[in-house]
Protein backbone atom coordinates (compact mmCIF):
# COMPACT_ATOMS: atom_id res chain seq x y z
CA UNK A 1 0.00 0.00 0.00
CA UNK A 2 2.78 2.53 0.77
CA UNK A 3 4.33 1.66 -2.61
CA UNK A 4 1.03 2.45 -4.35
CA UNK A 5 0.80 5.82 -2.63
CA UNK A 6 4.39 6.54 -3.63
CA UNK A 7 3.48 5.61 -7.20
CA UNK A 8 0.49 7.99 -7.10
CA UNK A 9 2.73 10.86 -6.01
CA UNK A 10 5.30 9.96 -8.65
CA UNK A 11 2.82 9.98 -11.57
CA UNK A 12 0.88 12.98 -10.24
CA UNK A 13 4.06 15.05 -9.85
CA UNK A 14 5.35 14.08 -13.30
CA UNK A 15 2.01 14.99 -14.92
CA UNK A 16 1.69 18.42 -13.28
CA UNK A 17 5.33 19.40 -13.77
CA UNK A 18 5.36 18.30 -17.41
CA UNK A 19 2.09 20.17 -18.03
CA UNK A 20 3.41 23.48 -16.70
CA UNK A 21 6.79 23.02 -18.37
CA UNK A 22 4.98 22.52 -21.70
CA UNK A 23 2.98 25.69 -21.02
CA UNK A 24 6.10 27.73 -20.23
CA UNK A 25 7.93 26.47 -23.31
CA UNK A 26 5.12 26.87 -25.84
CA UNK A 27 3.77 30.14 -24.44
CA UNK A 28 7.28 31.59 -24.48
CA UNK A 29 7.65 30.69 -28.16
CA UNK A 30 4.21 32.09 -28.99
CA UNK A 31 4.97 35.39 -27.23
CA UNK A 32 8.19 35.78 -29.23
CA UNK A 33 6.34 35.25 -32.52
CA UNK A 34 3.48 37.51 -31.40
CA UNK A 35 5.87 40.34 -30.54
CA UNK A 36 7.64 40.02 -33.89
CA UNK A 37 4.28 40.16 -35.67
CA UNK A 38 2.85 43.14 -33.74
CA UNK A 39 5.97 45.19 -33.02
CA UNK A 40 5.29 47.48 -35.99
CA UNK A 41 1.77 48.22 -34.71
CA UNK A 42 3.09 48.91 -31.20
CA UNK A 43 5.64 51.40 -32.53
CA UNK A 44 3.34 53.03 -35.12
CA UNK A 45 0.57 53.60 -32.57
CA UNK A 46 2.88 54.53 -29.67
CA UNK A 47 1.69 51.77 -27.39
CA UNK A 48 3.08 52.37 -23.87
CA UNK A 49 5.39 49.61 -22.60
CA UNK A 50 3.32 49.27 -19.42
CA UNK A 51 0.15 48.71 -21.45
CA UNK A 52 1.90 46.21 -23.74
CA UNK A 53 3.11 44.16 -20.78
CA UNK A 54 0.27 44.42 -18.27
CA UNK A 55 -2.83 45.11 -20.39
CA UNK A 56 -1.96 42.79 -23.26
CA UNK A 57 0.57 40.05 -22.51
CA UNK A 58 -0.30 39.48 -18.86
CA UNK A 59 -3.88 38.86 -20.01
CA UNK A 60 -2.92 37.15 -23.27
CA UNK A 61 -0.99 34.34 -21.54
CA UNK A 62 -3.93 32.93 -19.49
CA UNK A 63 -6.22 33.31 -22.52
CA UNK A 64 -3.86 31.41 -24.85
CA UNK A 65 -2.97 28.84 -22.20
CA UNK A 66 -6.60 28.01 -21.54
CA UNK A 67 -7.54 27.96 -25.23
CA UNK A 68 -4.91 25.33 -26.00
CA UNK A 69 -5.06 23.46 -22.68
CA UNK A 70 -6.16 20.24 -24.50
CA UNK A 71 -2.93 20.41 -26.51
CA UNK A 72 -0.84 20.92 -23.36
CA UNK A 73 -2.59 18.08 -21.52
CA UNK A 74 -2.20 15.63 -24.38
CA UNK A 75 1.46 16.45 -25.05
CA UNK A 76 2.28 16.23 -21.34
CA UNK A 77 0.65 12.82 -20.90
CA UNK A 78 2.13 11.40 -24.09
CA UNK A 79 5.61 12.72 -23.33
CA UNK A 80 6.21 11.50 -19.78
CA UNK A 81 4.19 8.28 -20.15
CA UNK A 82 6.19 7.37 -23.27
CA UNK A 83 9.42 7.90 -21.33
CA UNK A 84 8.08 5.70 -18.52
CA UNK A 85 7.16 3.01 -21.06
CA UNK A 86 10.54 3.17 -22.81
CA UNK A 87 12.24 2.76 -19.41
CA UNK A 88 9.99 -0.28 -18.72
CA UNK A 89 8.42 1.52 -15.74
CA UNK A 90 4.87 0.79 -16.94
CA UNK A 91 5.67 -2.92 -17.24
CA UNK A 92 7.17 -2.89 -13.73
CA UNK A 93 4.08 -1.17 -12.30
CA UNK A 94 1.66 -3.66 -13.86
CA UNK A 95 3.81 -6.67 -12.99
CA UNK A 96 3.67 -5.67 -9.31
CA UNK A 97 -0.06 -6.37 -9.26
CA UNK A 98 -1.28 -2.81 -9.90
CA UNK A 99 -4.20 -2.94 -12.30
CA UNK A 100 -4.38 -0.69 -15.35
CA UNK A 101 -7.45 0.99 -13.85
CA UNK A 102 -5.60 1.63 -10.58
CA UNK A 103 -2.61 3.03 -12.45
CA UNK A 104 -4.92 5.58 -14.11
CA UNK A 105 -6.09 7.04 -10.79
CA UNK A 106 -3.17 9.50 -10.27
CA UNK A 107 -3.51 10.50 -13.92
CA UNK A 108 -7.18 11.33 -13.38
CA UNK A 109 -6.41 13.15 -10.12
CA UNK A 110 -3.91 15.37 -11.95
CA UNK A 111 -6.42 15.85 -14.78
CA UNK A 112 -9.01 16.95 -12.19
CA UNK A 113 -6.61 19.57 -10.81
CA UNK A 114 -5.92 20.86 -14.32
CA UNK A 115 -9.65 20.86 -15.18
CA UNK A 116 -10.51 22.84 -12.02
CA UNK A 117 -7.65 25.24 -12.74
CA UNK A 118 -8.90 25.71 -16.31
CA UNK A 119 -12.50 26.15 -15.11
CA UNK A 120 -11.47 28.83 -12.61
CA UNK A 121 -9.57 30.63 -15.39
CA UNK A 122 -12.54 30.39 -17.77
CA UNK A 123 -15.23 31.56 -15.35
CA UNK A 124 -13.52 34.24 -13.29
CA UNK A 125 -9.94 35.20 -14.19
CA UNK A 126 -9.81 35.27 -17.99
CA UNK A 127 -13.05 37.32 -18.53
CA UNK A 128 -11.63 40.21 -16.48
CA UNK A 129 -8.37 40.07 -18.39
CA UNK A 130 -10.06 39.71 -21.76
CA UNK A 131 -11.79 43.06 -21.34
CA UNK A 132 -8.40 44.80 -21.12
CA UNK A 133 -6.84 42.62 -23.82
CA UNK A 134 -9.63 43.22 -26.36
CA UNK A 135 -9.56 46.98 -25.64
CA UNK A 136 -5.78 47.02 -26.15
CA UNK A 137 -6.03 45.10 -29.43
CA UNK A 138 -8.74 47.43 -30.73
CA UNK A 139 -6.62 50.48 -29.92
CA UNK A 140 -3.09 49.42 -30.78
CA UNK A 141 -3.03 46.30 -32.97
CA UNK A 142 -5.95 46.63 -35.36
CA UNK A 143 -7.02 49.12 -38.01
CA UNK A 144 -9.41 51.84 -36.99
CA UNK A 145 -12.93 50.59 -36.74
CA UNK A 146 -14.93 51.35 -39.84
CA UNK A 147 -18.52 52.40 -39.91
CA UNK A 148 -20.78 49.64 -38.68
CA UNK A 149 -23.65 48.90 -41.03
CA UNK A 150 -26.04 47.00 -38.83
CA UNK A 151 -29.34 46.70 -40.67
CA UNK A 152 -32.86 45.54 -39.96
CA UNK A 153 -32.46 45.05 -36.22
CA UNK A 154 -35.47 43.65 -34.34
CA UNK A 155 -35.39 43.57 -30.53
CA UNK A 156 -37.92 42.89 -27.81
CA UNK A 157 -36.44 45.19 -25.18
CA UNK A 158 -39.14 44.50 -22.57
CA UNK A 159 -42.19 42.24 -22.45
CA UNK A 160 -44.59 43.70 -25.01
CA UNK A 161 -42.15 46.34 -26.26
CA UNK A 162 -40.49 45.85 -29.65
CA UNK A 163 -37.80 47.99 -31.31
CA UNK A 164 -37.03 48.06 -35.02
CA UNK A 165 -34.02 49.87 -36.52
CA UNK A 166 -33.51 49.97 -40.27
CA UNK A 167 -29.78 50.73 -39.94
CA UNK A 168 -27.24 51.73 -37.30
CA UNK A 169 -24.05 53.72 -37.94
CA UNK A 170 -21.05 53.55 -35.60
CA UNK A 171 -19.65 56.82 -36.92
CA UNK A 172 -22.20 58.83 -34.96
CA UNK A 173 -23.92 56.14 -32.84
CA UNK A 174 -27.21 56.81 -34.60
CA UNK A 175 -30.08 54.46 -35.41
CA UNK A 176 -32.08 55.43 -38.51
CA UNK A 177 -35.80 54.83 -39.09
CA UNK A 178 -36.33 53.99 -35.44
CA UNK A 179 -39.62 52.38 -34.35
CA UNK A 180 -40.87 51.39 -30.90
CA UNK A 181 -44.12 49.40 -30.67
CA UNK A 182 -46.03 48.50 -27.51
CA UNK A 183 -48.23 45.43 -27.71
CA UNK A 184 -50.90 44.26 -25.24
CA UNK A 185 -53.16 41.25 -25.69
CA UNK A 186 -51.80 40.71 -29.22
CA UNK A 187 -52.81 44.23 -30.22
CA UNK A 188 -50.63 47.28 -30.95
CA UNK A 189 -51.59 50.00 -28.47
CA UNK A 190 -48.84 52.51 -29.24
CA UNK A 191 -46.26 53.13 -31.95
CA UNK A 192 -43.36 55.57 -31.73
CA UNK A 193 -41.53 56.35 -34.97
CA UNK A 194 -38.56 58.64 -35.51
CA UNK A 195 -36.35 59.63 -38.41
CA UNK A 196 -33.30 58.91 -36.25
CA UNK A 197 -32.32 58.09 -32.69
CA UNK A 198 -28.87 59.27 -31.59
CA UNK A 199 -27.21 57.86 -28.48
CA UNK A 200 -26.50 60.51 -25.82
CA UNK A 201 -23.89 59.30 -23.32
CA UNK A 202 -24.64 62.09 -20.83
CA UNK A 203 -28.31 61.16 -20.84
CA UNK A 204 -27.60 57.43 -21.10
CA UNK A 205 -30.52 57.44 -23.49
CA UNK A 206 -31.62 58.24 -27.03
CA UNK A 207 -32.29 61.62 -28.63
CA UNK A 208 -35.07 61.26 -31.20
CA UNK A 209 -35.40 63.51 -34.25
CA UNK A 210 -38.63 64.17 -36.18
CA UNK A 211 -40.76 61.78 -34.14
CA UNK A 212 -44.43 61.02 -33.91
CA UNK A 213 -46.46 58.76 -31.62
CA UNK A 214 -49.72 57.10 -32.51
CA UNK A 215 -51.87 55.71 -29.70
CA UNK A 216 -54.32 53.17 -31.06
CA UNK A 217 -57.75 53.23 -29.45
CA UNK A 218 -60.42 50.53 -29.62
CA UNK A 219 -62.72 53.01 -31.34
CA UNK A 220 -62.37 54.79 -34.66
CA UNK A 221 -60.13 57.64 -33.50
CA UNK A 222 -56.39 57.37 -32.82
CA UNK A 223 -54.34 59.95 -30.95
CA UNK A 224 -51.31 61.26 -32.81
CA UNK A 225 -48.53 63.39 -31.32
CA UNK A 226 -45.37 64.63 -33.03
CA UNK A 227 -42.36 66.83 -32.53
CA UNK A 228 -38.83 67.64 -33.73
CA UNK A 229 -36.79 66.41 -30.76
CA UNK A 230 -37.39 64.17 -27.77
CA UNK A 231 -35.16 62.41 -25.25
CA UNK A 232 -36.04 58.92 -24.06
CA UNK A 233 -34.45 56.20 -21.94
CA UNK A 234 -35.01 52.60 -23.02
CA UNK A 235 -33.82 49.12 -22.05
CA UNK A 236 -31.56 49.42 -25.09
CA UNK A 237 -28.09 50.93 -25.12
CA UNK A 238 -25.52 51.63 -27.78
CA UNK A 239 -23.42 48.66 -26.58
CA UNK A 240 -26.18 46.32 -27.77
CA UNK A 241 -25.28 47.23 -31.36
CA UNK A 242 -21.57 46.57 -30.82
CA UNK A 243 -21.84 43.31 -28.92
CA UNK A 244 -20.09 40.40 -30.67
CA UNK A 245 -17.99 37.32 -29.91
CA UNK A 246 -15.12 39.49 -28.62
CA UNK A 247 -17.15 41.50 -26.14
CA UNK A 248 -18.76 38.44 -24.51
CA UNK A 249 -15.27 37.09 -23.76
CA UNK A 250 -14.91 39.86 -21.16
CA UNK A 251 -18.05 38.96 -19.18
CA UNK A 252 -17.87 36.89 -15.98
CA UNK A 253 -20.21 33.91 -15.91
CA UNK A 254 -22.96 35.64 -13.92
CA UNK A 255 -23.18 38.58 -16.33
CA UNK A 256 -22.89 36.22 -19.28
CA UNK A 257 -25.90 34.20 -18.10
CA UNK A 258 -27.83 37.44 -17.57
CA UNK A 259 -26.93 38.60 -21.08
CA UNK A 260 -28.11 35.29 -22.58
CA UNK A 261 -31.50 35.66 -20.87
CA UNK A 262 -31.81 39.23 -22.12
CA UNK A 263 -30.80 38.33 -25.68
CA UNK A 264 -33.24 35.41 -25.78
CA UNK A 265 -36.04 37.69 -24.63
CA UNK A 266 -35.11 40.22 -27.30
CA UNK A 267 -34.71 37.66 -30.06
CA UNK A 268 -31.16 38.93 -30.59
CA UNK A 269 -29.26 36.89 -33.20
CA UNK A 270 -26.00 37.65 -31.35
CA UNK A 271 -27.09 35.31 -28.57
CA UNK A 272 -25.15 32.56 -30.37
CA UNK A 273 -21.87 34.28 -29.44
CA UNK A 274 -22.88 34.34 -25.78
CA UNK A 275 -24.03 30.72 -25.78
CA UNK A 276 -20.86 29.53 -27.51
CA UNK A 277 -18.73 31.37 -24.99
CA UNK A 278 -20.67 29.91 -22.04
CA UNK A 279 -20.57 26.27 -23.12
CA UNK A 280 -16.95 26.51 -24.26
CA UNK A 281 -15.98 27.58 -20.74
CA UNK A 282 -17.38 24.30 -19.39
CA UNK A 283 -16.60 21.86 -22.20
CA UNK A 284 -12.92 22.76 -22.60
CA UNK A 285 -11.87 21.92 -19.00
CA UNK A 286 -13.80 18.63 -19.15
CA UNK A 287 -11.67 17.52 -22.09
CA UNK A 288 -8.71 17.10 -19.72
CA UNK A 289 -10.16 13.80 -18.48
CA UNK A 290 -10.86 12.43 -21.96
CA UNK A 291 -7.53 13.40 -23.48
CA UNK A 292 -5.65 12.07 -20.47
CA UNK A 293 -7.18 8.61 -20.94
CA UNK A 294 -6.44 8.67 -24.68
CA UNK A 295 -2.88 9.82 -24.02
CA UNK A 296 -2.15 7.09 -21.47
CA UNK A 297 -3.62 4.30 -23.59
CA UNK A 298 -1.63 5.39 -26.66
CA UNK A 299 1.73 5.79 -24.94
CA UNK A 300 1.79 3.18 -22.16
CA UNK A 301 3.10 0.47 -24.50
CA UNK A 302 6.79 0.30 -25.28
CA UNK A 303 7.28 0.90 -29.01
CA UNK A 304 10.26 0.21 -31.23
CA UNK A 305 10.19 3.69 -32.75
CA UNK A 306 10.62 5.38 -29.35
CA UNK A 307 8.68 8.37 -28.03
CA UNK A 308 8.84 10.32 -31.32
CA UNK A 309 5.87 8.49 -32.82
CA UNK A 310 3.87 8.89 -29.63
CA UNK A 311 4.50 12.62 -29.46
CA UNK A 312 3.63 12.99 -33.16
CA UNK A 313 0.37 11.08 -32.71
CA UNK A 314 -0.42 13.09 -29.58
CA UNK A 315 0.08 16.44 -31.28
CA UNK A 316 -1.97 15.31 -34.29
CA UNK A 317 -4.88 14.09 -32.15
CA UNK A 318 -4.88 17.17 -29.91
CA UNK A 319 -4.95 19.46 -32.94
CA UNK A 320 -7.79 17.46 -34.48
CA UNK A 321 -9.73 17.89 -31.24
CA UNK A 322 -9.23 21.66 -31.27
CA UNK A 323 -10.06 21.87 -34.99
CA UNK A 324 -13.13 19.70 -34.46
CA UNK A 325 -14.22 22.04 -31.67
CA UNK A 326 -13.85 25.06 -33.96
CA UNK A 327 -15.49 23.31 -36.91
CA UNK A 328 -18.57 22.34 -34.87
CA UNK A 329 -19.08 26.02 -33.99
CA UNK A 330 -19.82 26.73 -37.66
CA UNK A 331 -23.11 24.84 -37.31
CA UNK A 332 -24.13 27.28 -34.57
CA UNK A 333 -23.42 30.28 -36.82
CA UNK A 334 -25.53 28.74 -39.59
CA UNK A 335 -28.35 27.94 -37.15
CA UNK A 336 -28.19 24.19 -37.80
CA UNK A 337 -27.23 23.19 -34.26
CA UNK A 338 -27.66 24.54 -30.70
CA UNK A 339 -24.48 25.78 -29.01
CA UNK A 340 -24.66 23.21 -26.21
CA UNK A 341 -24.74 20.35 -28.74
CA UNK A 342 -21.99 21.77 -30.97
CA UNK A 343 -19.58 22.37 -28.08
CA UNK A 344 -20.12 18.98 -26.43
CA UNK A 345 -20.10 16.78 -29.57
CA UNK A 346 -16.25 16.66 -29.69
CA UNK A 347 -16.13 15.59 -26.04
CA UNK A 348 -18.74 12.88 -26.59
CA UNK A 349 -17.02 11.47 -29.69
CA UNK A 350 -13.55 11.56 -28.15
CA UNK A 351 -14.96 10.00 -24.97
CA UNK A 352 -16.11 7.05 -27.10
CA UNK A 353 -12.61 6.85 -28.62
CA UNK A 354 -11.12 6.93 -25.11
CA UNK A 355 -13.44 4.14 -23.95
CA UNK A 356 -12.48 1.92 -26.88
CA UNK A 357 -8.75 2.53 -26.43
CA UNK A 358 -9.01 1.92 -22.68
CA UNK A 359 -10.84 -1.35 -23.29
CA UNK A 360 -8.06 -2.70 -25.53
CA UNK A 361 -5.26 -1.20 -23.44
CA UNK A 362 -6.25 -3.27 -20.40
CA UNK A 363 -5.60 -6.41 -22.45
Buried (B, 14 or more C-beta within 10 A) or exposed (E): EEEBEEBBEBBBEBBBEBBBBBBEEBBEEBBEEBEEEBEEBBEEEEBEEEBBEEBBBEBBBBBBBBBBBBBBBBBBBBBBBBBBBBEEBBBEBBEEEBEBEBBBBBBBBBBBBBBEBBBEBBBEBBBBBBBBBBBBBEEBBEEEEEEBEBEEBEBBBBEEBBBBBEBBBBEEBBBBBBBBBBBEEEEEBBBBBBEBBBBBEEEEBBBBBEBBBBBBEEEEEEEEEEEEEBEBEBBBBBEBBBBEBBBBBBBBBEEBEEBBEBBEBBEBEBBBBBBBBBBBBBBBBBBBBBBBBBBBBBBBEBBEEEBEBBBEBBBEBBBEBBEBBEEBBEBBEEEEBBBBBBBBBBBEBBBEBBEEBBEEBEE
